Amino acid sequence: MKKSISGLLIGTSLLLSSAAMSSDMMVRMRAINVMPDESGSPTVIGGDVQLNNASVPEIDFTYFFNKNFALELILATTTHEASATKTALNNLDLGDVSLLPPTLTAQYHFEMGKFKPYVGAGLNYTIFYGADPGIAKSVRYENSLGYALQLGGDYQIGDNLYLNLDIKKIYLSTDVHVSTYANGSVDAEVDINPLIVGLGLGFKF
């Protein structure tokens, strides 16, 4: 399952990249702020797992089948500080974890002169890597498949240049396994559900 999903994302990335010289292709660079909205089932010691916000650059490739329908692949990676709060052992530093969340959305674009708003929906597959366990012995996050909703708009400021505002909500959960030095292991299911707000420029080929 994981290999097939990864293969689909890689194949889509190559397809969109190979179309970059087409007049139906748009490439955007955004600065994004990723704001997790965590909730989770209680661990055996109680409490919640939390991730902090992160701001990073993002690149996306959008292929237009016509003036209204498009397919967009969004690529970025973020690093978050993790912690377990309100546990029976007080607050625990779970170190850092990095997320690679390629997201593929199908979009509908509206024509309103120079302003072209759009809505989208699709799939996200988040890969967790580089986990630093902090004070724990080890921390493991399971890779996760989720859903994405999108709202945004492009405003034409040049012949092929656009100012872009984009908002995405990604619904994803992960199983977190924490091994401690003195208290065995702790497992929790965590809903991360980040809100991602981006501002940037797009160029249409």
Contact map, one row per residue, 1 for C-alpha under 8 A:
1111100000000000000000000000000000000000000000000000000000000000000000000000000000000000000000000000000000000000000000000000000000000000000000000000000000000000000000000000000000000000000000000000000000000
1111110000000000000000000000000000000000000000000000000000000000000000000000000000000000000000000000000000000000000000000000000000000000000000000000000000000000000000000000000000000000000000000000000000000
1111111000000000000000000000000000000000000000000000000000000000000000000000000000000000000000000000000000000000000000000000000000000000000000000000000000000000000000000000000000000000000000000000000000000
1111111100000000000000000000000000000000000000000000000000000000000000000000000000000000000000000000000000000000000000000000000000000000000000000000000000000000000000000000000000000000000000000000000000000
1111111110000000000000000000000000000000000000000000000000000000000000000000000000000000000000000000000000000000000000000000100000000000000000000000000000000000000000000000000000000000000000000000000000000
0111111111000000000000000000000000000000000000000000000000000000000000000000000000000000000000000000000000000000000000000000100000000000000000000000000000000000000000000000000000000000000000000000000000000
0011111111100000000000000000000000000000000000000000000000000000000000000000000000000000000000000000000000000000000000000000000000000000000000000000000000000000000000000000000000000000000000000000000000000
0001111111110000000000000000000000000000000000000000000000000000000000000000000000000000000000000000000000000000000000000000000000000000000000000000000000000000000000000000000000000000000000000000000000000
0000111111111000000000000000000000000000000000000000000000000000000000000000000000000000000000000000010100000000000000000000000000000000000000000000000000000000000000000000000000000000000000000000000000000
0000011111111100000000000000000000000000000000000000000000000000000000000000000000000000000000000000000000000000000000000000000000000000000000000000000000000000000000000000000000000000000000000000000000000
0000001111111110000000000000000000000000000000000000000000000000000000000000000000000000000000000000000000000000000000000000000000000000000000000000000000000000000000000000000000000000000000000000000000000
0000000111111111000000000000000000000000000000000000000000000000000000001000000000000000000000000000000000000000000000000000000000000000000000000000000000000000000000000000000000000000000000000000000000000
0000000011111111100000000000000000000000000000000000000000000000000000001000000000000000000000000000000000000000000000000000000000000000000000000000000000000000000000000000000000000000000000000000000000000
0000000001111111110000000000000000000000000000000000000000000000000000000000000000000000000000000000000000000000000000000000000000000000000000000000000000000000000000000000000000000000000000000000000000000
0000000000111111111000000000000000000000000000000000000000000000000000000000000000000000000000000000000000000000000000000000000000000000000000000000000000000000000000000000000000000000000000000000000000000
0000000000011111111100001000000000000000000000000000000000001110000000001000000000000000000000000000000000000000000000000000000000000000000000000000000000000000000000000000000000000000000000000000000000000
0000000000001111111100000000000000000000000000000000000000001000000000000000000000000000000000000000000000000000000000000000000000000000000000000000000000000000000000000000000000000000000000000000000000000
0000000000000111111110000000000000000000000000000000000000000000000000000000000000000000000000000000000000000000000000000000000000000000000000000000000000000000000000000000000000000000000000000000000000000
0000000000000011111111011000000000000000000000000000000000000010000000000000000000000000000000000000000000000000000000000000000000000000000000000000000000000000000000000000000000000000000000000000000000000
0000000000000001111111001110000000000000000000000000000000000000000000000000000000000000000000000000000000000000000000000000000000000000000000000000000000000000000000000000000000000000000000000000000000001
0000000000000000011111101000000000000000000000000000000000000000000000000000000000000000000000000000000000000000000000000000000000000000000000000000000000000000000000000000000000000000000000000000000000001
0000000000000000001111111000000000000000000000000000000000000000000000000000000000000000000000000000000000000000000000000000000000000000000000000000000000000000000000000000000000000000000000000000000000001
0000000000000000000011111000000000000000000000000000000000000000000000000000000000000000000000000000000000000000000000000000000000000000000000000000000000000000000000000000000000000000000000000000000000011
0000000000000000001001111100000000000000000000000000000000000011110000000000000000000000000000000000000000000000000000000000000000000000000000000000000000000000000000000000000000000000000000000000000000011
0000000000000001001111111110000000000000000000000000000000001111000000000000000000000000000000000000000000000000000000000000000000000000000000000000000000000000000000000000000000000000000000000000000000011
0000000000000000000100011111000000000000000000000000000000001110000000000000000000000000000000000000000000000000000000000000000000000000000000000000000000000000000000000000000000000000000000000000000001111
0000000000000000000100001111100000000000000000000000000000111100000000000000000000000000000000000000000000000000000000000000000000000000000000000000000000000000000000000000000000000000000000000000000001110
0000000000000000000000000111110000000000000000000000000000111000000000000000000000000000000000000000000000000000000000000000000000000000000000000000000000000000000100000000000000000000000000000000000111100
0000000000000000000000000011111000000000000000000000000011110000000000000000000000000000000000000000000000000000000000000000000000000000000000000000000000000000000000000000000000000000000000000000000111000
0000000000000000000000000001111100000000000000000000000011100000000000000000000000000000000000000000000000000000000000000000000000000000000000000000000000000000000100000000000000000000000000000000011110000
0000000000000000000000000000111110000000000000000000001111000000000000000000000000000000000000000000000000000000000000000000000000000000000000000000000000000000000000000000000000000000000000000000011100000
0000000000000000000000000000011111000000000000000000001111000000000000000000000000000000000000000000000000000000000000000000000000000000000000000000000000000000000000000000000000000000000000000001111000000
0000000000000000000000000000001111100000000000000000111100000000000000000000000000000000000000000000000000000000000000000000000000000000000000000000000000000000000000000000000000000000000000000001110000000
0000000000000000000000000000000111110000000000000000111000000000000000000000010000000000000000000000000000000000000000000000000000000000000000000000000000000000000000000000000000000000000000000111100000000
0000000000000000000000000000000011111000000000000001110000000000000000000000000000000000000000000000000000000000000000000000000000000000000000000000000000000000000000000000000000000000000000000111000000000
0000000000000000000000000000000001111100000000000011100000000000000000000000000000000000000000000000000000000000000000000000000000000000000000000000000000000000000000000000000000000000000000011110000000000
0000000000000000000000000000000000111110000000000000000000000000000000000000000000000000000000000000000000000000000000000000000000000000000000000000000000000000000000000000000000000000000000111110000000000
0000000000000000000000000000000000011111000000001110000000000000000000000000000000000000000000000000000000000000000000000000000000000000000000000000000000000000000000000000000000000000000001111100000000000
0000000000000000000000000000000000001111100000011000000000000000000000000000000000000000000000000000000000000000000000000000000000000000000000000000000000000000000000000000000000000000000001110000000000000
0000000000000000000000000000000000000111110000011000000000000000000000000000000000000000000000000000000000000000000000000000000000000000000000000000000000000000000000000000000000000000000111100000000000000
0000000000000000000000000000000000000011111000010000000000000000000000000000000000000000000000000000000000000000000000000000000000000000000000000000000000000000000000000000000000000000000111000000000000000
0000000000000000000000000000000000000001111111110000000000000000000000000000000000000000000000000000000000000000000000000000000000000000000000000000000000000000000000000000000000000000000100000000000000000
0000000000000000000000000000000000000000111111110000000000000000000000000000000000000000000000000000000000000000000000000000000000000000000000000000000000000000000000000000000000000000011100000000000000000
0000000000000000000000000000000000000000011111000000000000000000000000000000000000000000000000000000000000000000000000000000000000000000000000000000000000000000000000000000000000000000011000000000000000000
0000000000000000000000000000000000000000011111100000000000000000000000000000000000000011100000000000000000000000000000000000000000000000000000000000000000000000000000000000000000000000010000000000000000000
0000000000000000000000000000000000000000011111110000000000000000000000000000000000000111000000000000000000000000000000000000000000000000000000000000000000000000000000000000000000000000000000000000000000000
0000000000000000000000000000000000000000011011111000000000000000000000000000000000011111000000000000000000000000000000000000000000000000000000000000000000000000000000000000000000000000000000000000000000000
0000000000000000000000000000000000000011111001111100000000000000000000000000000000011110000000000000000000000000000000000000000000000000000000000000000000000000000000000000000000000000000000000000000000000
0000000000000000000000000000000000000111000000111110000000000000000000000000000001111000000000000000000000000000000000000000000000000000000000000000000000000000000000000000000000000000000001000000000000000
0000000000000000000000000000000000000100000000011111000000000000000000000000000001111000000000000000000000000000000000000000000000000000000000000000000000000000000000000000000000000000000000000000000000000
0000000000000000000000000000000000010100000000001111100000000000000000000000000111100000000000000000000000000000000000000000000000000000000000000000000000000000000000000000000000000000000000000000000000000
0000000000000000000000000000000000110000000000000111110000000000000000000000000111000000000000000000000000000000000000000000000000000000000000000000000000000000000000000000000000000000000000000000000000000
0000000000000000000000000000000011110000000000000011111000000000000000000000000100000000000000000000000000000000000000000000000000000000000000000000000000000000000000000000000000000000000000000000000000000
0000000000000000000000000000000011100000000000000001111100000000000000000000011100000000000000000000000000000000000000000000000000000000000000000000000000000000000000000000000000000000000000000000000000000
0000000000000000000000000000001111000000000000000000111110000000000000000000010000000000000000000000000000000000000000000000000000000000000000000000000000000000000000000000000000000000000000000000000000000
0000000000000000000000000000001110000000000000000000011111000000000000000001110000000000000000000000000000000000000000000000000000000000000000000000000000000000000000000000000000000000000000000000000000000
0000000000000000000000000000111100000000000000000000001111100000000000000001000000000000000000000000000000000000000000000000000000000000000000000000000000000000000000000000000000000000000000000000000000000
0000000000000000000000000000111100000000000000000000000111110000000000000111100000000000000000000000000000000000000000000000000000000000000000000000000000000000000000000000000000000000000000000000000000000
0000000000000000000000000011110000000000000000000000000011111000000000000111000000000000000000000000000000000000000000000000000000000000000000000000000000000000000000000000000000000000000000000000000000000
0000000000000000000000000011100000000000000000000000000001111100000000011110000000000000000000000000000000000000000000000000000000000000000000000000000000000000000000000000000000000000000000000000000000000
0000000000000001100000001111000000000000000000000000000000111110000000011100000000000000000000000000000000000000000000000000000000000000000000000000000000000000000000000000000000000000000000000000000000000
0000000000000001000000001110000000000000000000000000000000011111000001111000000000000000000000000000000000000000000000000000000000000000000000000000000000000000000000000000000000000000000000000000000000000
0000000000000001001000011100000000000000000000000000000000001111100001110000000000000000000000000000000000000000000000000000000000000000000000000000000000000000000000000000000000000000000000000000000000000
0000000000000000000000011000000000000000000000000000000000000111111111100000000000000000000000000000000000000000000000000000000000000000000000000000000000000000000000000000000000000000000000000000000000000
0000000000000000000000010000000000000000000000000000000000000011111111100000000000000000000000000000000000000000000000000000000000000000000000000000000000000000000000000000000000000000000000000000000000000
0000000000000000000000010000000000000000000000000000000000000001111111000000000000000000000000000000000000000000000000000000000000000000000000000000000000000000000000000000000000000000000000000000000000000
0000000000000000000000000000000000000000000000000000000000000001111111000000000000000000000000000000000000001000000000000000000000000000000000000000000000000000000000000000000000000000000000000000000000000
0000000000000000000000000000000000000000000000000000000000000001111111000000000000000000000000000000000000111110000000000000000000000000000000000000000000000000000000000000000000000000000000000000000000000
0000000000000000000000000000000000000000000000000000000000000001111111100000000000000000000000000000000001111000000000000000000000000000000000000000000000000000000000000000000000000000000000000000000000000
0000000000000000000000000000000000000000000000000000000000000111111111110000000000000000000000000000000001111000000000000000000000000000000000000000000000000000000000000000000000000000000000000000000000000
0000000000000000000000000000000000000000000000000000000000000111100011111000000000000000000000000000000111100000000000000000000000000000000000000000000000000000000000000000000000000000000000000000000000000
0000000000000000000000000000000000000000000000000000000000011110000001111100000000000000000000000000000111100000000000000000000000000000000000000000000000000000000000000000000000000000000000000000000000000
0000000000011001000000000000000000000000000000000000000000011100000000111110000000000000000000000000011110000000000000000000000000000000000000000000000000000000000000000000000000000000000000000000000000000
0000000000000000000000000000000000000000000000000000000001111000000000011111000000000000000000000000011100000000000000000000000000000000000000000000000000000000000000000000000000000000000000000000000000000
0000000000000000000000000000000000000000000000000000000001110000000000001111100000000000000000000001111000000000000000000000000000000000000000000000000000000000000000000000000000000000000000000000000000000
0000000000000000000000000000000000000000000000000000000111100000000000000111110000000000000000000001110000000000000000000000000000000000000000000000000000000000000000000000000000000000000000000000000000000
0000000000000000000000000000000000000000000000000000000101000000000000000011111000000000000000000111100000000000000000000000000000000000000000000000000000000000000000000000000000000000000000000000000000000
0000000000000000000000000000000001000000000000000000011100000000000000000001111100000000000000000111000000000000000000000000000000000000000000000000000000000000000000000000000000000000000000000000000000000
0000000000000000000000000000000000000000000000000000010000000000000000000000111110000000000000011110000000000000000000000000000000000000000000000000000000000000000000000000000000000000000000000000000000000
0000000000000000000000000000000000000000000000000011110000000000000000000000011111000000000000011100000000000000000000000000000000000000000000000000000000000000000000000000000000000000000000000000000000000
0000000000000000000000000000000000000000000000000011000000000000000000000000001111100000000001111000000000000000000000000000000000000000000000000000000000000000000000000000000000000000000000000000000000000
0000000000000000000000000000000000000000000000001111000000000000000000000000000111110000000011111000000000000000000000000000000000000000000000000000000000000000000000000000000000000000000000000000000000000
0000000000000000000000000000000000000000000000001110000000000000000000000000000011111000001111100000000000000000000000000000000000000000000000000000000000000000000000000000000000000000000000000000000000000
0000000000000000000000000000000000000000000000111100000000000000000000000000000001111110001111000000000000000000000000000000000000000000000000000000000000000000000000000000000000000000000000000000000000000
0000000000000000000000000000000000000000000000111100000000000000000000000000000000111110011100000000000000000000000000000000000000000000000000000000000000000000000000000000000000000000000000000000000000000
0000000000000000000000000000000000000000000001110000000000000000000000000000000000011111111000000000000000000000000000000000000000000000000000000000000000000000000000000000000000000000000000000000000000000
0000000000000000000000000000000000000000000011110000000000000000000000000000000000011111111100000000000000000000000000000000000000000000000000000000000000000000000000000000000000000000000000000000000000000
0000000000000000000000000000000000000000000011100000000000000000000000000000000000000111110000000000000000000000000000000000000000000000000000000000000000000000000000000000000000000000000000000000000000000
0000000000000000000000000000000000000000000010000000000000000000000000000000000000000111111100000000000000000000000000000000000000000000000000000000000000000000000000000000000000000000000000000000000000000
0000000000000000000000000000000000000000000000000000000000000000000000000000000000001111111100000000000000000000000000000000000000000000000000000000000000000000000000000000000000000000000000000000000000000
0000000000000000000000000000000000000000000000000000000000000000000000000000000000111110111110000000000000000000000000000000000000000000000000000000000000000000000000000000000000000000000000000000000000000
0000000000000000000000000000000000000000000000000000000000000000000000000000000000111010111111000000000000000000000000000000000000000011000000000000000000000000000000000000000000000000000000000000000000000
0000000000000000000000000000000000000000000000000000000000000000000000000000000001110000001111100000000000000000000000000000000000001111000000000000000000000000000000000000000000000000000000000000000000000
0000000000000000000000000000000000000000000000000000000000000000000000000000000011110000000111110000000000000000000000000000000000011111001000000000000000000000000000000000000000000000000000000000000000000
0000000000000000000000000000000000000000000000000000000000000000000000000000000011100000000011111000000000000000000000000000000000111110000000000000000000000000000000000000000000000000000000000000000000000
0000000000000000000000000000000000000000000000000000000000000000000000000000001111000000000001111100000000000000000000000000000001111100000000000000000000000000000000000000000000000000000000000000000000000
0000000000000000000000000000000000000000000000000000000000000000000000000000001111000000000000111110000000000000000000000000000111110000000000000000000000000000000000000000000000000000000000000000000000000
0000000000000000000000000000000000000000000000000000000000000000000000000000111100000000000000011111000000000000000000000000000111100000000000000000000000000000000000000000000000000000000000000000000000000
0000000000000000000000000000000000000000000000000000000000000000000000000000111000000000000000001111100000000000000000000000011110000000000000000000000000000000000000000000000000000000000000000000000000000
0000000000000000000000000000000000000000000000000000000000000000000000000011110000000000000000000111110000000000000000000000011110000000000000000000000000000000000000000000000000000000000000000000000000000
0000000000000000000000000000000000000000000000000000000000000000000000000011100000000000000000000011111000000000000000000001111000000000000000000000000000000000000000000000000000000000000000000000000000000
0000000010000000000000000000000000000000000000000000000000000000000000001111000000000000000000000001111100000000000000000001110000000000000000000000000000000000000000000000000000000000000000000000000000000
0000000000000000000000000000000000000000000000000000000000000000000000001110000000000000000000000000111110000000000000000111100000000000000000000001000000000000000000000000000000000000000000000000000000000
0000000010000000000000000000000000000000000000000000000000000000000000111100000000000000000000000000011111000000000000000111000000000000000000000000000000000000000000000000000000000000000000000000000000000
0000000000000000000000000000000000000000000000000000000000000000000000111000000000000000000000000000001111100000000000011110000000000000000000000001110000000000000000000000000000000000000000000000000000000
0000000000000000000000000000000000000000000000000000000000000000000011110000000000000000000000000000000111110000000000011100000000000000000000000000000000000000000000000000000000000000000000000000000000000
0000000000000000000000000000000000000000000000000000000000000000000111110000000000000000000000000000000011111000000001111000000000000000000000000000000000000000000000000000000000000000000000000000000000000
0000000000000000000000000000000000000000000000000000000000000000000111000000000000000000000000000000000001111100000001110000000000000000000000000000000000000000000000000000000000000000000000000000000000000
0000000000000000000000000000000000000000000000000000000000000000001111000000000000000000000000000000000000111110000111100000000000000000000000000000000000000000000000000000000000000000000000000000000000000
0000000000000000000000000000000000000000000000000000000000000000000100000000000000000000000000000000000000011111000111000000000000000000000000000000000000000000000000000000000000000000000000000000000000000
0000000000000000000000000000000000000000000000000000000000000000000100000000000000000000000000000000000000001111111110000000000000000000000000000000000000000000000000000000000000000000000000000000000000000
0000000000000000000000000000000000000000000000000000000000000000000000000000000000000000000000000000000000000111111110000000000000000000000000000000000000000000000000000000000000000000000000000000000000000
0000000000000000000000000000000000000000000000000000000000000000000000000000000000000000000000000000000000000011111100000000000000000000000000000000000000000000000000000000000000000000000000000000000000000
0000000000000000000000000000000000000000000000000000000000000000000000000000000000000000000000000000000000000011111100000000000000000000000000000000000000110000000000000000000000000000000000000000000000000
0000000000000000000000000000000000000000000000000000000000000000000000000000000000000000000000000000000000000011111110000000000000000000000000000000000011110000000000000000000000000000000000000000000000000
0000000000000000000000000000000000000000000000000000000000000000000000000000000000000000000000000000000000001111111111000000000000000000000000000000000011100000000000000000000000000000000000000000000000000
0000000000000000000000000000000000000000000000000000000000000000000000000000000000000000000000000000000000001111001111100000000000000000000000000000001111000000000000000000000000000000000000000000000000000
0000000000000000000000000000000000000000000000000000000000000000000000000000000000000000000000000000000000111100000111110000000000000000000000000000001110000000000000000000000000000000000000000000000000000
0000000000000000000000000000000000000000000000000000000000000000000000000000000000000000000000000000000000111000000011111000000000000000000000000000111100000000000000000000000000000000000000000000000000000
0000000000000000000000000000000000000000000000000000000000000000000000000000000000000000000000000000000011110000000001111100000000000000000000000000111000000000000000000000000000000000000000000000000000000
0000000000000000000000000000000000000000000000000000000000000000000000000000000000000000000000000000000011100000000000111110000000000000000000000011110000000000000000000000000000000000000000000000000000000
0000000000000000000000000000000000000000000000000000000000000000000000000000000000000000000000000000001111000000000000011111000000000000000000000011100000000000000000000000000000000000000000000000000000000
0000000000000000000000000000000000000000000000000000000000000000000000000000000000000000000000000000001110000000000000001111100000000000000000001111000000000000000000000000000000000000000000000000000000000
0000000000000000000000000000000000000000000000000000000000000000000000000000000000000000000000000000111100000000000000000111110000000000000000001111000000000000000000000100000000000000000000000000000000000
0000110000000000000000000000000000000000000000000000000000000000000000000000000000000000000000000000111000000000000000000011111000000000000000111100000000000000000000000000000000000000000000000000000000000
0000000000000000000000000000000000000000000000000000000000000000000000000000000000000000000000000011110000000000000000000001111100000000000000111100000000000000000000000000000000000000000000000000000000000
0000000000000000000000000000000000000000000000000000000000000000000000000000000000000000000000000011100000000000000000000000111110000000000001110000000000000000000000000000000000000000000000000000000000000
0000000000000000000000000000000000000000000000000000000000000000000000000000000000000000000000001111000000000000000000000000011111100000000011100000000000000000000000000000000000000000000000000000000000000
0000000000000000000000000000000000000000000000000000000000000000000000000000000000000000000000001111000000000000000000000000001111100000000000000000000000000000000000000000000000000000000000000000000000000
0000000000000000000000000000000000000000000000000000000000000000000000000000000000000000000000011100000000000000000000000000000111110000000000000000000000000000000000000000000000000000000000000000000000000
0000000000000000000000000000000000000000000000000000000000000000000000000000000000000000000000111100000000000000000000000000000111111000001100000000000000000000000000000000000000000000000000000000000000000
0000000000000000000000000000000000000000000000000000000000000000000000000000000000000000000001111000000000000000000000000000000001111100011000000000000000000000000000000000000000000000000000000000000000000
0000000000000000000000000000000000000000000000000000000000000000000000000000000000000000000011110000000000000000000000000000000000111111111000000000000000000000000000000000000000000000000000000000000000000
0000000000000000000000000000000000000000000000000000000000000000000000000000000000000000000011110000000000000000000000000000000000011111100000000000000000000000000000000000000000000000000000000000000000000
0000000000000000000000000000000000000000000000000000000000000000000000000000000000000000000111100000000000000000000000000000000000001111100000000000000000000000000000000000000000010000000000000000000000000
0000000000000000000000000000000000000000000000000000000000000000000000000000000000000000000111000000000000000000000000000000000000001111111000000000000000000000000000000000000001111000000000000000000000000
0000000000000000000000000000000000000000000000000000000000000000000000000000000000000000000000000000000000000000000000000000000000001111111000000000000000000000000000000000000001111000000000000000000000000
0000000000000000000000000000000000000000000000000000000000000000000000000000000000000000000000000000000000000000000000000000000000011001111100000000000000000000000000000000000001110000000000000000000000000
0000000000000000000000000000000000000000000000000000000000000000000000000000000000000000000001000000000000000000000000000000000000111001111110000000000000000000000000000000000111100000000000000000000000000
0000000000000000000000000000000000000000000000000000000000000000000000000000000000000000000000000000000000000000000000000000000000100000011111000000000000000000000000000000000111000000000000000000000000000
0000000000000000000000000000000000000000000000000000000000000000000000000000000000000000000000000000000000000000000000000000000100000000001111100000000000000000000000000000011110000000000000000000000000000
0000000000000000000000000000000000000000000000000000000000000000000000000000000000000000000000000000000000000000000000000000001100000000000111110000000000000000000000000000011100000000000000000000000000000
0000000000000000000000000000000000000000000000000000000000000000000000000000000000000000000000000000000000000000000000000000111100000000000011111000000000000000000000000000010000000000000000000000000000000
0000000000000000000000000000000000000000000000000000000000000000000000000000000000000000000000000000000000000000000000000000111000000000000001111100000000000000000000000001110000000000000000000000000000000
0000000000000000000000000000000000000000000000000000000000000000000000000000000000000000000000000000000000000000000000000011110000000000000000111110000000000000000000000001100000000000000000000000000000000
0000000000000000000000000000000000000000000000000000000000000000000000000000000000000000000000000000000000000000000000000011110000000000000000011111000000000000000000000111100000000000000000000000000000000
0000000000000000000000000000000000000000000000000000000000000000000000000000000000000000000000000000000000000000000000001111000000000000000000001111100000000000000000000111000000000000000000000000000000000
0000000000000000000000000000000000000000000000000000000000000000000000000000000000000000000000000000001010000000000000001111000000000000000000000111110000000000000000011110000000000000000000000000000000000
0000000000000000000000000000000000000000000000000000000000000000000000000000000000000000000000000000000010000000000000111100000000000000000000000011111000000000000000011100000000000000000000000000000000000
0000000000000000000000000000000000000000000000000000000000000000000000000000000000000000000000000000000010000000000000111000000000000000000000000001111100000000000001111000000000000000000000000000000000000
0000000000000000000000000000000000000000000000000000000000000000000000000000000000000000000000000000000000000000000011110000000000000000000000000000111110000000000001110000000000000000000000000000000000000
0000000000000000000000000000000000000000000000000000000000000000000000000000000000000000000000000000000000000000000011100000000000000000000000000000011111000000000111100000000000000000000000000000000000000
0000000000000000000000000000000000000000000000000000000000000000000000000000000000000000000000000000000000000000001111000000000000000000000000000000001111100000000111000000000000000000000000000000000000000
0000000000000000000000000000000000000000000000000000000000000000000000000000000000000000000000000000000000000000001110000000000000000000000000000000000111110000011110000000000000000000000000000000000001000
0000000000000000000000000000000000000000000000000000000000000000000000000000000000000000000000000000000000000000011100000000000000000000000000000000000011111000011100000000000000000000000000000000000000000
0000000000000000000000000000000000000000000000000000000000000000000000000000000000000000000000000000000000000000011000000000000000000000000000000000000001111111111000000000000000000000000000000000000000000
0000000000000000000000000000000000000000000000000000000000000000000000000000000000000000000000000000000000000000000000000000000000000000000000000000000000111111111000000000000000000000000000000000000000000
0000000000000000000000000000000000000000000000000000000000000000000000000000000000000000000000000000000000000000000000000000000000000000000000000000000000011111110000000000000000000000000000000000000000000
0000000000000000000000000000000000000000000000000000000000000000000000000000000000000000000000000000000000000000000000000000000000000000000000000000000000011111100000000000000000000000000000000000000000000
0000000000000000000000000000000000000000000000000000000000000000000000000000000000000000000000000000000000000000000000000000000000000000000000000000000000011111110000000000000000000000000000000000000000111
0000000000000000000000000000000000000000000000000000000000000000000000000000000000000000000000000000000000000000000000000000000000000000000000000000000000011111111000000000000000000000000000000000000011110
0000000000000000000000000000000000000000000000000000000000000000000000000000000000000000000000000000000000000000000000000000000000000000000000000000000001111101111100000000000000000000000000000000000011100
0000000000000000000000000000000000000000000000000000000000000000000000000000000000000000000000000000000000000000000000000000000000000000000000000000000001111000111110000000000000000000000000000000001111000
0000000000000000000000000001010000000000000000000000000000000000000000000000000000000000000000000000000000000000000000000000000000000000000000000000000111100000011111000000000000000000000000000000011111000
0000000000000000000000000000000000000000000000000000000000000000000000000000000000000000000000000000000000000000000000000000000000000000000000000000000111000000001111100000000000000000000000000000111100000
0000000000000000000000000000000000000000000000000000000000000000000000000000000000000000000000000000000000000000000000000000000000000000000000000000011110000000000111110000000000000000000000000000111000000
0000000000000000000000000000000000000000000000000000000000000000000000000000000000000000000000000000000000000000000000000000000000000000000000000000011100000000000011111000000000000000000000000011110000000
0000000000000000000000000000000000000000000000000000000000000000000000000000000000000000000000000000000000000000000000000000000000000000000000000001111000000000000001111100000000000000000000000011100000000
0000000000000000000000000000000000000000000000000000000000000000000000000000000000000000000000000000000000000000000000000000000000000000000000000001110000000000000000111110000000000000000000001111000000000
0000000000000000000000000000000000000000000000000000000000000000000000000000000000000000000000000000000000000000000000000001000000000000000000000111100000000000000000011111000000000000000000001111000000000
0000000000000000000000000000000000000000000000000000000000000000000000000000000000000000000000000000000000000000000000000000000000000000000000000111000000000000000000001111100000000000000000111100000000000
0000000000000000000000000000000000000000000000000000000000000000000000000000000000000000000000000000000000000000000000000000000000000000000000011110000000000000000000000111110000000000000000111000000000000
0000000000000000000000000000000000000000000000000000000000000000000000000000000000000000000000000000000000000000000000000000000000000000000000011100000000000000000000000011111000000000000011111000000000000
0000000000000000000000000000000000000000000000000000000000000000000000000000000000000000000000000000000000000000000000000000000000000000000011110000000000000000000000000001111100000000000011110000000000000
0000000000000000000000000000000000000000000000000000000000000000000000000000000000000000000000000000000000000000000000000000000000000000000011000000000000000000000000000000111110000000001111000000000000000
0000000000000000000000000000000000000000000000000000000000000000000000000000000000000000000000000000000000000000000000000000000000000000001111000000000000000000000000000000011111000000001111000000000000000
0000000000000000000000000000000000000000000000000000000000000000000000000000000000000000000000000000000000000000000000000000000000000000001110000000000000000000000000000000001111100000111100000000000000000
0000000000000000000000000000000000000000000000000000000000000000000000000000000000000000000000000000000000000000000000000000000000000001111100000000000000000000000000000000000111110000111000000000000000000
0000000000000000000000000000000000000000000000000000000000000000000000000000000000000000000000000000000000000000000000000000000000000001111000000000000000000000000000000000000011111011110000000000000000000
0000000000000000000000000000000000000000000000000000000000000000000000000000000000000000000000000000000000000000000000000000000000000011110000000000000000000000000000000000000001111111110000000000000000000
0000000000000000000000000000000000000000000000000000000000000000000000000000000000000000000000000000000000000000000000000000000000000001100000000000000000000000000000000000000000111111000000000000000000000
0000000000000000000000000000000000000000000000000000000000000000000000000000000000000000000000000000000000000000000000000000000000000000000000000000000000000000000000000000000000011111000000000000000000000
0000000000000000000000000000000000000000000000000000000000000000000000000000000000000000000000000000000000000000000000000000000000000000000000000000000000000000000000000000000000111111100000000000000000000
0000000000000000000000000000000000000000000000000000000000000000000000000000000000000000000000000000000000000000000000000000000000000000000000000000000000000000000000000000000000111111110000000000000000000
0000000000000000000000000000000000000000000000000000000000000000000000000000000000000000000000000000000000000000000000000000000000000000000000000000000000000000000000000000000011110011111000000000000000000
0000000000000000000000000000000000000000001110000000000000000000000000000000000000000000000000000000000000000000000000000000000000000000000000000000000000000000000000000000000011110001111100000000000000000
0000000000000000000000000000000000000000001100000000000000000000000000000000000000000000000000000000000000000000000000000000000000000000000000000000000000000000000000000000001111000000111110000000000000000
0000000000000000000000000000000000000001111000000000000000000000000000000000000000000000000000000000000000000000000000000000000000000000000000000000000000000000000000000000001110000000011111000000000000000
0000000000000000000000000000000000000001100000000000000000000000000000000000000000000000000000000000000000000000000000000000000000000000000000000000000000000000000000000000111100000000001111100000000000000
0000000000000000000000000000000000000111100000001000000000000000000000000000000000000000000000000000000000000000000000000000000000000000000000000000000000000000000000000000111100000000000111110000000000000
0000000000000000000000000000000000001111000000000000000000000000000000000000000000000000000000000000000000000000000000000000000000000000000000000000000000000000000000000011110000000000000011111000000000000
0000000000000000000000000000000000011110000000000000000000000000000000000000000000000000000000000000000000000000000000000000000000000000000000000000000000000000000000000011110000000000000001111100000000000
0000000000000000000000000000000000011100000000000000000000000000000000000000000000000000000000000000000000000000000000000000000000000000000000000000000000000000000000001111100000000000000000111110000000000
0000000000000000000000000000000001111100000000000000000000000000000000000000000000000000000000000000000000000000000000000000000000000000000000000000000000000000000000001110000000000000000000011111000000000
0000000000000000000000000000000001111000000000000000000000000000000000000000000000000000000000000000000000000000000000000000000000000000000000000000000000000000000000111100000000000000000000001111100000000
0000000000000000000000000000000111100000000000000000000000000000000000000000000000000000000000000000000000000000000000000000000000000000000000000000000000000000000000111100000000000000000000000111110000000
0000000000000000000000000000000111000000000000000000000000000000000000000000000000000000000000000000000000000000000000000000000000000000000000000000000000000000000011110000000000000000000000000011111000000
0000000000000000000000000000011110000000000000000000000000000000000000000000000000000000000000000000000000000000000000000000000000000000000000000000000000000000000111100000000000000000000000000001111100000
0000000000000000000000000000011100000000000000000000000000000000000000000000000000000000000000000000000000000000000000000000000000000000000000000000000000000000001111000000000000000000000000000000111110000
0000000000000000000000000001111000000000000000000000000000000000000000000000000000000000000000000000000000000000000000000000000000000000000000000000000000000000001110000000000000000000000000000000011111000
0000000000000000000000000001110000000000000000000000000000000000000000000000000000000000000000000000000000000000000000000000000000000000000000000000000000000000111100000000000000000000000000000000001111100
0000000000000000000000000111100000000000000000000000000000000000000000000000000000000000000000000000000000000000000000000000000000000000000000000000000001000000111100000000000000000000000000000000000111110
0000000000000000000000000111000000000000000000000000000000000000000000000000000000000000000000000000000000000000000000000000000000000000000000000000000000000001110000000000000000000000000000000000000011111
0000000000000000000000111110000000000000000000000000000000000000000000000000000000000000000000000000000000000000000000000000000000000000000000000000000000000001100000000000000000000000000000000000000001111
0000000000000000000111111100000000000000000000000000000000000000000000000000000000000000000000000000000000000000000000000000000000000000000000000000000000000001000000000000000000000000000000000000000000111
